[in-house]
Amino acid sequence: MPDAEDVRRTALSLPDTTEKIAWSMPTFRVAGKMFATLPEEETSIAVRCPKEERDELVLAEPGKFWIADHEAGFAWVRVRLAALEDGDELRDILADSWRQAAPPRLLDAYPELGLPRAG
């Protein structure tokens, strides 16, 4: 089961990512744009996710994904770290969120981050 340190290490391994404390919690940003946070005493992450996909994820795996009330109007979803299978799943989720926030120059420079790993 991934923990907060795995989140931190994985997020910071993505290109041009920085960590910044905001709202009294760690947040991770690519080129200054937030793509992940560590709320709920670092037992979950919040990541960018298109609303249509987010709703499908929550319906399919409510034990893993949920929507915080104050984020319902935004394209974000929460993920329970204890429900993740392994570090690969964590990396795929963080990389997907990173792609949604990264500027085109980074997407072009790191095409290997363009699609989730198959499998």
Secondary structure as the mmCIF struct_conf table of DSSP 4:
data_model
#
loop_
_struct_conf.conf_type_id
_struct_conf.id
_struct_conf.beg_label_comp_id
_struct_conf.beg_label_asym_id
_struct_conf.beg_label_seq_id
_struct_conf.end_label_comp_id
_struct_conf.end_label_asym_id
_struct_conf.end_label_seq_id
HELX_RH_AL_P HELX_RH_AL_P1 ALA A 4 SER A 13
BEND BEND1 LEU A 14 LEU A 14
TURN_TY1_P TURN_TY1_P1 PRO A 15 ASP A 16
STRN STRN1 THR A 17 ALA A 22
TURN_TY1_P TURN_TY1_P2 TRP A 23 SER A 24
STRN STRN2 MET A 25 VAL A 30
TURN_TY1_P TURN_TY1_P3 ALA A 31 GLY A 32
STRN STRN3 LYS A 33 THR A 37
HELX_RH_3T_P HELX_RH_3T_P1 GLU A 40 GLU A 42
TURN_TY1_P TURN_TY1_P4 THR A 43 THR A 43
STRN STRN4 SER A 44 ARG A 48
HELX_RH_AL_P HELX_RH_AL_P2 LYS A 51 ALA A 60
TURN_TY1_P TURN_TY1_P5 PRO A 62 LYS A 64
STRN STRN5 PHE A 65 TRP A 66
HELX_RH_3T_P HELX_RH_3T_P2 ASP A 69 GLU A 71
TURN_TY1_P TURN_TY1_P6 ALA A 72 ALA A 75
STRN STRN6 TRP A 76 ARG A 80
HELX_RH_3T_P HELX_RH_3T_P3 LEU A 81 ALA A 83
HELX_RH_AL_P HELX_RH_AL_P3 GLY A 87 ALA A 101
BEND BEND2 ALA A 102 ALA A 102
HELX_RH_AL_P HELX_RH_AL_P4 PRO A 104 ALA A 109
HELX_RH_3T_P HELX_RH_3T_P4 PRO A 111 LEU A 113
BEND BEND3 GLY A 114 LEU A 115
HELX_LH_PP_P HELX_LH_PP_P1 PRO A 116 ALA A 118
#
